[in-house]
Amino acid sequence: MKCPRCDSKMVDGVCIKCGYMKNGNIVNIDYENKKTDLEIYEKEYDDMLHNKHVLKPFLLGSFYVGYKGHLIAGILLGGIESLCFYFCYRFFEGFAFNYKMVFGLIFTFMVWILIRLILAGVLNSLVLYLDKINIKKIQELKDYKVILAYHKSTSLFLLILNILICIVCLGFVIVLV
């Protein structure tokens, strides 16, 4: 059943978000003050905690970490992921005699899907862990609750920057090898 006031889920006739009851009364619970720092900092905390939306982590892979605001970790994971795919391709290419490219690409694609499925299940937990580390640093400041509230938890700019830096680094690696 949906709450007529805020359209959230109602449990046993009481809205779990605003406290509205079937009989019209309102339970006054101040949920804003009961939120943890991590819930304030990460706007999609509930979805990430329960891993509800795994399409973004699956499609973006290691770049999802950079998209959520952790650029250096996203770049490192992107480089590791790229190297894994390269070595995987070279490994599977060595088994085929006449159809090296097709065989290597097919098995590399299958391994890519498997790695992305694993990343989709793990990356939300990794991002929440990195957010906890950032919050510990922010808590040393004077008005840290305001900083936590105004934090933007996703950034398309950081995603594009993450991808560009990984491409440039991969280009340098290819030129050096």
N, C-alpha and C positions, 0 to 999 in steps of 0.2 A: 504494500500500500504506500502511496506517495503522500507527502505532506502537502496540504492545500496552501500553506503559507510560503514554504521555500522549495517545494518540489523535491525534497530529499526522502530517503527511506524512513518509514515509520516502523518501530519494533514495539509490539504489544500496545499499540495505540499511542505511542509517544514518538515524536520526531527525534532522531538521534543528532540532528544538527542544531535546530533552533529551540527544541523543548516544547513544541506545540502538542497538545493532547486532543483526543477525539472530542471531549466534552467542551472544548473551547478555551480551557485554561492553558497557561504557559508556565512551564517549569523554568525558573530563572537559574540557569547554570552559565557561568561566564567561561565559555570554552576558550576564548582568546587568551586569557591569563593562564589557562592550564596547558597550553601548547608548549612543547619543548622547544629549545633553540633550533634543533634540526628541522622541526616542522615549520617554524617561522622562516628559516633560511631557504629550505627547499620547498618550492610551491607545489610540486607534484609528489610530495612525500608518501602519501597513502598509496598511490599507484606504483611508485617505485618499491616501496616496502613489500607489497604483495605481488610485485612483478606482473601487473595487469596488462600494460601496454608494451609488448616486446617487439613490436614491428620496427620502431625507431632503432633500438639497439641492434636488431638483426640487419636492417638495411645499412646503417652507418658503421657498424662494426666498432673498431677501436676509435674511430673518429667521434663516436657518441660521447666519449669522456671529454673531448675538447668542446663539443657542443654544449655540455653541461657546465662549462666554465673552468675546466682543468686542462689548460693548453699543453703544458709540458708533459703531463702524463699521457695525454692523447697523442702527442708527437712520438713519444717513446713507444707506446703500444702500436701506433701505426707503422713505425719502422720495423718492429718485431713481427707484426702480422705480414708485412710485405716480404720480409726475408723468409718467413715460413712458407709463404706461397711460392716464392722463387725456388727454394730448395726442394719443396714438394714436387714442383713441376720437373726439375732436373732429375729427381729420384725416379719418378714414374716414366720419364722419357727414356731412361736407360734400359727399361725392361722390353721395350718394343724394338723390333728390327726394321720393319718397312714402314710402319705408321707411327713414327715417333711423335710428331706434333699432335696428331689427333688423339692418340692414346694418352699422352701427357696432359693435354688440355682437359680431356674427359675426367680423368681421375683427379686432377687438380681441382676441377670444378666441384666434384663430389666431396673432396676434403674441405674445400672452401665453404660449402653448405654446412658441413658438420661443425667446422670451427665457428661459423656465424651462429649456429644454434646454441653452442656452448656459451659464446659471448653474450647472446641475448639473455641467457639465464644468469650470468655472473656480473655483467656490467653495472646493473642498477645497484647491487650491493657494494661494488667498488666505488661508485660515485658517492654513495651515502657515507662510506668510510672516509673518502677524501674530503667530503663536506664537514664531517666531524673534526678533522684536523684543522680545516680553515676556521671553524667556529672557535676552537680553542685559541687560535691566534687573535681572533676578533674580540674575544671576551676580555682581553687585556685592555681594551680601549674604554673610554669613559661612557659613552652612550651606545653600547654595542647592540642593544635591542633595536634601535632605530636603523642601524646599519644592516642588521639581519632582516628587518622588515622590508627595506628598500632594495635588497639584493635581487638581481634579475637572474633566475636560475638557468635560463637557456639563452644562447646567443648564436644567431646565424653568422654573424661576423667572425666569431671564434671558430665556428665550424669551417668556414671558407679559409680562414688563416691557417688552421690546422692542416687542411688538405694541401694548400699551397706549400707550406713549409715541408711537409712530407714528400711532395713531388720534387722540390728543389734538393732535399737531402738525398732522395733516391737517385736523382740525376747525377749528383756528385759522386755517389757510390759507384754508379755505372761507368762514369768517366774514369774513375780511379782504377777500376778493375779492368 
